[in-house]
């Protein structure tokens, strides 16, 4: 029998109880098993750190952000679109991106440009948040409740004209043995007008309990929150009027998000879902090749699941979506932009081709430079030859002038008779130098027989 991580503490309790252990001995073991995360799981400190900038958002908006964060590539595209359309907001903005291939949860966020402004400041944070929500939904929701209690204790979370803050009994244990006494709910004061709060996450929660994991903080844009730097607690900009853009909401205590099917179908007219599809499911097809962080998510979403064909409408995995993607690629190609790779393998192949093309361009550049240099040398060759000849002649004349008419080793080479006479004199001097001093001195005259004349241009040995 396979036991999930969520139910492991209960199974451990039953096993230890069957072994005869007392409740006092069971509790510490269960607590340790419940709090010990897997090797690739985020700790409670890390979750609080990453959720701090968003934990005080209204429940429905925060649920929409968490769903969208599981598609970080689509969020990045939505951020760019929102920057290009700064005045687009509300349901009308969502309808403007209906033809985009983004997941519906991402499309819904263009209704709130101030939210996309925050998410666009750190794409790595968005991806980590989405990975955490996929792998540890219960722990992420527990983190939100911890942070809300801290802000409430610090006096910075209470009902206002923009938000309604309330508490309800906890739905039950999630991953902790002792659940919280109540769950804090944050809702818009007016269901059809949503105010997105801005706050300093380093101060709104009071003294931060994890010095090694300080909360993330992304200052709000003055464009949406003028003068917010001078406000304490929560700051609010202009409210966003909506009727259908927010169609998800937390199911506290159960680690999932409920879908309002009527609202969803109202805003997503080209992606209708059945009334039974009222629980959010991650669509791996919209992940666009972004890898999953943990092994469990890779195993769950890395391959097509059984029965996925029955959920095509909800997940947007349909021919119309494929056609939209192809039209987008063709449009980008016609405008001279590189179309996104359809897979990791295609991305690697493109990188290899680009590297080889760069090598060829560099080699061609070197060959072209060599050819230009050769052509220039050939064009300058007549003048260079003439200048070199003149230089050689000048050097020769200067050398002869410095010699002052003296002969050198090659002097007389054009007169063979003179060369033989010089050679004979040199030979005679050398022979005399080799005789004993007694033979050379004393005034004795040495007689040498004369040599008969020879014909020819040189001596014989």
DOGU-187357 format. One record per residue (C-alpha): residue in one letter; chain; x negated, y, z negated. Coordinates in steps of 0.05 Angstrom, whole numbers. Layout:
<recs>
["A","A",[X,Y,Z]];
...
</recs>
This chain:
<recs>
["X","A",[0,0,0]];
["X","A",[-27,68,19]];
["X","A",[-22,123,-34]];
["X","A",[-26,195,-12]];
["X","A",[-68,246,-48]];
["X","A",[-6,282,-72]];
["X","A",[20,220,-109]];
["X","A",[-47,194,-133]];
["X","A",[-41,222,-204]];
["X","A",[26,188,-214]];
["X","A",[-1,122,-188]];
["X","A",[-60,128,-234]];
["X","A",[-14,140,-293]];
["X","A",[26,77,-277]];
["X","A",[-37,36,-269]];
["X","A",[-68,59,-334]];
["X","A",[-3,51,-372]];
["X","A",[3,-20,-346]];
["X","A",[-66,-34,-373]];
["X","A",[-41,-17,-443]];
["X","A",[-72,52,-452]];
["X","A",[-38,102,-498]];
["X","A",[-9,167,-471]];
["X","A",[-64,206,-508]];
["X","A",[-116,167,-468]];
["X","A",[-77,174,-403]];
["X","A",[-71,250,-402]];
["X","A",[-145,268,-396]];
["X","A",[-155,217,-341]];
["X","A",[-95,243,-302]];
["X","A",[-117,315,-310]];
["X","A",[-186,299,-284]];
["X","A",[-159,261,-224]];
["X","A",[-110,316,-208]];
["X","A",[-161,372,-210]];
["X","A",[-218,336,-174]];
["X","A",[-217,360,-102]];
["X","A",[-243,320,-43]];
["X","A",[-311,337,-15]];
["X","A",[-282,380,41]];
["X","A",[-226,412,1]];
["X","A",[-224,484,-21]];
["X","A",[-229,496,-96]];
["X","A",[-178,537,-135]];
["X","A",[-228,594,-140]];
["X","A",[-238,594,-64]];
["X","A",[-163,592,-51]];
["X","A",[-150,651,-98]];
["X","A",[-207,689,-64]];
["X","A",[-178,680,6]];
["X","A",[-104,690,-13]];
["X","A",[-115,753,-54]];
["X","A",[-103,802,4]];
["X","A",[-35,771,21]];
["X","A",[-6,739,-42]];
["X","A",[38,800,-57]];
["X","A",[72,800,12]];
["X","A",[146,784,14]];
["X","A",[157,709,16]];
["X","A",[185,706,87]];
["X","A",[128,748,115]];
["X","A",[74,709,78]];
["X","A",[104,643,104]];
["X","A",[101,670,174]];
["X","A",[28,690,165]];
["X","A",[8,622,139]];
["X","A",[42,586,196]];
["X","A",[8,632,247]];
["X","A",[-61,625,214]];
["X","A",[-63,552,236]];
["X","A",[-70,579,307]];
["X","A",[-130,627,299]];
["X","A",[-141,635,373]];
["X","A",[-70,658,385]];
["X","A",[-75,706,327]];
["X","A",[-137,737,358]];
["X","A",[-99,747,423]];
["X","A",[-40,777,386]];
["X","A",[-87,826,351]];
["X","A",[-113,850,418]];
["X","A",[-43,858,445]];
["X","A",[-20,897,384]];
["X","A",[-79,945,390]];
["X","A",[-62,957,463]];
["X","A",[11,970,443]];
["X","A",[5,1008,377]];
["X","A",[77,1033,377]];
["X","A",[109,965,390]];
["X","A",[141,934,328]];
["X","A",[203,898,304]];
["X","A",[245,849,344]];
["X","A",[233,888,408]];
["X","A",[158,875,404]];
["X","A",[170,801,394]];
["X","A",[213,799,457]];
["X","A",[158,834,496]];
["X","A",[111,776,483]];
["X","A",[163,722,496]];
["X","A",[125,702,560]];
["X","A",[59,693,523]];
["X","A",[35,623,511]];
["X","A",[24,636,436]];
["X","A",[59,595,383]];
["X","A",[126,627,362]];
["X","A",[98,638,292]];
["X","A",[44,682,322]];
["X","A",[92,718,368]];
["X","A",[134,737,307]];
["X","A",[75,775,277]];
["X","A",[73,828,331]];
["X","A",[135,856,296]];
["X","A",[86,878,241]];
["X","A",[26,913,272]];
["X","A",[-1,932,203]];
["X","A",[-6,857,186]];
["X","A",[-44,842,251]];
["X","A",[-89,901,235]];
["X","A",[-110,866,170]];
["X","A",[-116,797,203]];
["X","A",[-159,825,259]];
["X","A",[-213,849,210]];
["X","A",[-239,779,195]];
["X","A",[-221,722,244]];
["X","A",[-263,673,203]];
["X","A",[-220,687,142]];
["X","A",[-157,674,183]];
["X","A",[-184,607,206]];
["X","A",[-203,586,135]];
["X","A",[-135,605,110]];
["X","A",[-101,564,164]];
["X","A",[-146,504,151]];
["X","A",[-130,509,76]];
["X","A",[-55,512,89]];
["X","A",[-57,451,135]];
["X","A",[-99,409,88]];
["X","A",[-76,434,19]];
["X","A",[-6,467,26]];
["X","A",[12,453,-47]];
["X","A",[-53,483,-74]];
["X","A",[-45,545,-29]];
["X","A",[24,557,-56]];
["X","A",[0,546,-127]];
["X","A",[-54,598,-114]];
["X","A",[-2,649,-91]];
["X","A",[37,638,-156]];
["X","A",[-26,646,-199]];
["X","A",[-43,711,-165]];
["X","A",[28,738,-172]];
["X","A",[28,722,-246]];
["X","A",[-38,759,-254]];
["X","A",[-12,820,-218]];
["X","A",[51,819,-259]];
["X","A",[12,814,-324]];
["X","A",[-30,873,-301]];
["X","A",[33,914,-291]];
["X","A",[25,919,-215]];
["X","A",[81,874,-191]];
["X","A",[152,895,-204]];
["X","A",[215,912,-165]];
["X","A",[214,977,-125]];
["X","A",[257,1010,-73]];
["X","A",[220,968,-21]];
["X","A",[213,901,-56]];
["X","A",[254,857,-101]];
["X","A",[214,815,-151]];
["X","A",[249,759,-187]];
["X","A",[234,693,-221]];
["X","A",[268,626,-218]];
["X","A",[255,560,-253]];
["X","A",[198,521,-223]];
["X","A",[221,467,-174]];
["X","A",[176,416,-207]];
["X","A",[105,393,-209]];
["X","A",[64,399,-145]];
["X","A",[-8,381,-158]];
["X","A",[-12,400,-231]];
["X","A",[10,358,-291]];
["X","A",[39,418,-327]];
["X","A",[78,461,-277]];
["X","A",[88,535,-286]];
["X","A",[149,556,-325]];
["X","A",[177,597,-267]];
["X","A",[165,615,-195]];
["X","A",[158,688,-175]];
["X","A",[198,707,-114]];
["X","A",[185,770,-73]];
["X","A",[239,792,-23]];
["X","A",[254,856,16]];
["X","A",[301,901,-22]];
["X","A",[339,909,44]];
["X","A",[341,842,82]];
["X","A",[339,879,149]];
["X","A",[281,926,132]];
["X","A",[214,897,113]];
["X","A",[160,938,79]];
["X","A",[90,909,82]];
["X","A",[53,926,17]];
["X","A",[-19,949,18]];
["X","A",[-63,943,-44]];
["X","A",[-133,938,-69]];
["X","A",[-142,864,-85]];
["X","A",[-203,879,-128]];
["X","A",[-161,917,-179]];
["X","A",[-88,898,-171]];
["X","A",[-97,831,-206]];
["X","A",[-131,859,-267]];
["X","A",[-197,828,-291]];
["X","A",[-218,777,-239]];
["X","A",[-231,709,-272]];
["X","A",[-282,683,-220]];
["X","A",[-343,728,-215]];
["X","A",[-376,680,-167]];
["X","A",[-315,685,-120]];
["X","A",[-294,758,-117]];
["X","A",[-228,770,-80]];
["X","A",[-229,788,-6]];
["X","A",[-208,860,7]];
["X","A",[-194,893,73]];
["X","A",[-176,967,66]];
["X","A",[-111,986,101]];
["X","A",[-113,1029,163]];
["X","A",[-95,1103,149]];
["X","A",[-54,1099,214]];
["X","A",[-3,1055,179]];
["X","A",[-15,1077,107]];
["X","A",[-33,1151,104]];
["X","A",[-61,1170,37]];
["X","A",[-61,1098,10]];
["X","A",[-132,1105,-16]];
["X","A",[-106,1151,-71]];
["X","A",[-49,1104,-93]];
["X","A",[-53,1054,-149]];
["X","A",[-17,987,-147]];
["X","A",[24,974,-85]];
["X","A",[27,1024,-27]];
["X","A",[81,1022,27]];
["X","A",[81,1051,97]];
["X","A",[140,1056,144]];
["X","A",[190,999,140]];
["X","A",[201,953,199]];
["X","A",[274,940,219]];
["X","A",[285,867,239]];
["X","A",[342,818,248]];
["X","A",[308,754,272]];
["X","A",[232,762,273]];
["X","A",[224,727,205]];
["X","A",[253,658,210]];
["X","A",[210,620,159]];
["X","A",[212,618,83]];
["X","A",[176,580,28]];
["X","A",[204,517,-2]];
["X","A",[169,527,-68]];
["X","A",[148,464,-103]];
["X","A",[151,420,-41]];
["X","A",[92,447,-2]];
["X","A",[128,464,62]];
["X","A",[165,519,98]];
["X","A",[239,519,116]];
["X","A",[262,545,184]];
["X","A",[324,587,194]];
["X","A",[346,556,259]];
["X","A",[396,610,277]];
["X","A",[344,665,270]];
["X","A",[292,625,307]];
["X","A",[337,612,367]];
["X","A",[360,684,368]];
["X","A",[289,711,378]];
["X","A",[260,652,416]];
["X","A",[312,647,470]];
["X","A",[267,606,516]];
["X","A",[245,556,462]];
["X","A",[308,533,429]];
["X","A",[305,481,373]];
["X","A",[356,433,345]];
["X","A",[390,447,280]];
["X","A",[355,387,249]];
["X","A",[286,418,263]];
["X","A",[290,461,201]];
["X","A",[222,444,172]];
["X","A",[159,474,201]];
["X","A",[109,427,234]];
["X","A",[41,446,260]];
["X","A",[35,440,336]];
["X","A",[-35,415,353]];
["X","A",[-25,433,427]];
["X","A",[-25,507,408]];
["X","A",[-91,501,371]];
["X","A",[-127,512,438]];
["X","A",[-188,471,421]];
["X","A",[-205,504,354]];
["X","A",[-234,447,311]];
["X","A",[-202,427,246]];
["X","A",[-243,434,183]];
["X","A",[-227,371,144]];
["X","A",[-225,298,165]];
["X","A",[-152,287,146]];
["X","A",[-129,344,192]];
["X","A",[-174,319,248]];
["X","A",[-143,250,242]];
["X","A",[-72,276,237]];
["X","A",[-73,330,291]];
["X","A",[-131,307,334]];
["X","A",[-88,258,373]];
["X","A",[-17,257,399]];
["X","A",[31,231,346]];
["X","A",[87,181,358]];
["X","A",[154,213,373]];
["X","A",[123,279,394]];
["X","A",[163,279,458]];
["X","A",[226,289,415]];
["X","A",[197,352,385]];
["X","A",[174,385,451]];
["X","A",[225,441,448]];
["X","A",[206,462,378]];
["X","A",[132,457,389]];
["X","A",[133,493,456]];
["X","A",[99,432,488]];
["X","A",[140,435,552]];
["X","A",[129,446,627]];
["X","A",[149,519,622]];
["X","A",[93,531,572]];
["X","A",[43,496,618]];
["X","A",[67,539,676]];
["X","A",[58,602,634]];
["X","A",[-13,583,617]];
["X","A",[-29,569,691]];
["X","A",[0,636,713]];
["X","A",[-41,671,660]];
["X","A",[-105,636,684]];
["X","A",[-90,655,756]];
["X","A",[-77,727,737]];
["X","A",[-143,732,698]];
["X","A",[-180,700,756]];
["X","A",[-151,749,807]];
["X","A",[-172,807,763]];
["X","A",[-243,782,757]];
["X","A",[-239,756,686]];
["X","A",[-265,688,665]];
["X","A",[-206,644,647]];
["X","A",[-210,608,580]];
["X","A",[-235,536,581]];
["X","A",[-179,485,576]];
["X","A",[-221,439,533]];
["X","A",[-286,435,493]];
["X","A",[-316,393,549]];
["X","A",[-300,445,601]];
["X","A",[-330,499,556]];
["X","A",[-395,459,550]];
["X","A",[-397,447,626]];
["X","A",[-387,522,638]];
["X","A",[-443,538,590]];
["X","A",[-489,490,627]];
["X","A",[-471,519,694]];
["X","A",[-483,589,670]];
["X","A",[-551,570,643]];
["X","A",[-571,537,709]];
["X","A",[-546,596,749]];
["X","A",[-586,643,705]];
["X","A",[-649,601,716]];
["X","A",[-637,603,792]];
["X","A",[-627,678,790]];
["X","A",[-691,688,751]];
["X","A",[-730,643,799]];
["X","A",[-700,679,859]];
["X","A",[-719,745,828]];
["X","A",[-791,722,820]];
["X","A",[-793,696,892]];
["X","A",[-763,760,918]];
["X","A",[-814,801,879]];
["X","A",[-871,758,907]];
["X","A",[-844,766,978]];
["X","A",[-839,842,970]];
["X","A",[-910,845,944]];
["X","A",[-936,802,1001]];
["X","A",[-901,845,1052]];
["X","A",[-929,908,1020]];
["X","A",[-999,878,1021]];
["X","A",[-993,860,1095]];
["X","A",[-967,929,1111]];
["X","A",[-1026,961,1076]];
["X","A",[-1078,911,1104]];
["X","A",[-1106,954,1163]];
["X","A",[-1117,1014,1120]];
["X","A",[-1145,972,1063]];
["X","A",[-1194,937,1110]];
["X","A",[-1218,1003,1138]];
["X","A",[-1227,1033,1069]];
["X","A",[-1264,971,1045]];
["X","A",[-1311,972,1106]];
["X","A",[-1327,1045,1094]];
["X","A",[-1341,1030,1021]];
["X","A",[-1388,973,1039]];
["X","A",[-1425,1017,1089]];
["X","A",[-1433,1073,1038]];
["X","A",[-1459,1024,986]];
["X","A",[-1510,996,1036]];
["X","A",[-1535,1065,1054]];
["X","A",[-1541,1085,982]];
["X","A",[-1580,1022,965]];
["X","A",[-1629,1032,1023]];
["X","A",[-1639,1105,1002]];
["X","A",[-1655,1084,931]];
["X","A",[-1706,1033,956]];
["X","A",[-1744,1089,991]];
["X","A",[-1766,1046,1051]];
["X","A",[-1796,990,1008]];
["X","A",[-1793,920,1036]];
["X","A",[-1754,866,1003]];
["X","A",[-1750,791,1005]];
["X","A",[-1717,793,1074]];
["X","A",[-1761,848,1103]];
["X","A",[-1792,826,1170]];
["X","A",[-1743,770,1179]];
["X","A",[-1733,795,1250]];
["X","A",[-1809,791,1266]];
["X","A",[-1835,718,1261]];
["X","A",[-1908,736,1271]];
["X","A",[-1908,785,1214]];
["X","A",[-1873,734,1171]];
["X","A",[-1927,681,1185]];
["X","A",[-1983,730,1169]];
["X","A",[-1951,749,1103]];
["X","A",[-1942,676,1086]];
["X","A",[-2015,660,1101]];
["X","A",[-2039,716,1057]];
["X","A",[-1995,693,1001]];
["X","A",[-2020,621,1008]];
["X","A",[-2092,643,1007]];
["X","A",[-2082,684,944]];
["X","A",[-2049,626,910]];
["X","A",[-2106,578,928]];
["X","A",[-2158,626,902]];
["X","A",[-2122,634,837]];
["X","A",[-2123,558,826]];
["X","A",[-2201,550,832]];
["X","A",[-2246,550,770]];
["X","A",[-2271,617,747]];
["X","A",[-2343,596,762]];
["X","A",[-2326,585,834]];
["X","A",[-2291,652,838]];
["X","A",[-2343,693,802]];
["X","A",[-2418,707,812]];
["X","A",[-2413,742,877]];
["X","A",[-2415,677,917]];
["X","A",[-2382,682,984]];
["X","A",[-2335,625,998]];
["X","A",[-2333,601,1070]];
["X","A",[-2269,570,1096]];
["X","A",[-2264,538,1164]];
["X","A",[-2218,575,1210]];
["X","A",[-2153,542,1229]];
["X","A",[-2137,532,1302]];
["X","A",[-2079,573,1327]];
["X","A",[-2011,540,1325]];
["X","A",[-1952,549,1368]];
["X","A",[-1880,550,1343]];
["X","A",[-1841,592,1295]];
["X","A",[-1861,558,1230]];
["X","A",[-1911,517,1191]];
["X","A",[-1916,442,1192]];
["X","A",[-1925,401,1131]];
</recs>
